[in-house]
């Protein structure tokens, strides 16, 4: 899905996330050291 390459976590949070996007958000949080 090429859309995932240029989407930001904020954009995902502003809409209802799909399962894949939820996983992407979790990975971003881990990378940034943000607790879910």
QUINORFEN-V367361 format. One line per field, one symbol per residue. ss: DSSP state (~ for helix, > for strand, _ for the rest). psi: psi as a letter, one per 30 degrees, with the letter a starting at -180 (. if undefined). burial: 1 if it has 9 or more other C-alpha atoms within 8 Angstrom, else 0. A space follows every 50 residues. Layout:
ss: ???
psi: ???
burial: ???
This chain:
ss: _~~~~~__~~~~~~____~~~~~~~~~~~~~~____
psi: jfffegkleeeeffljkleeeeeeeeeeeeefgkk.
burial: 000000001001000010001101110111000000
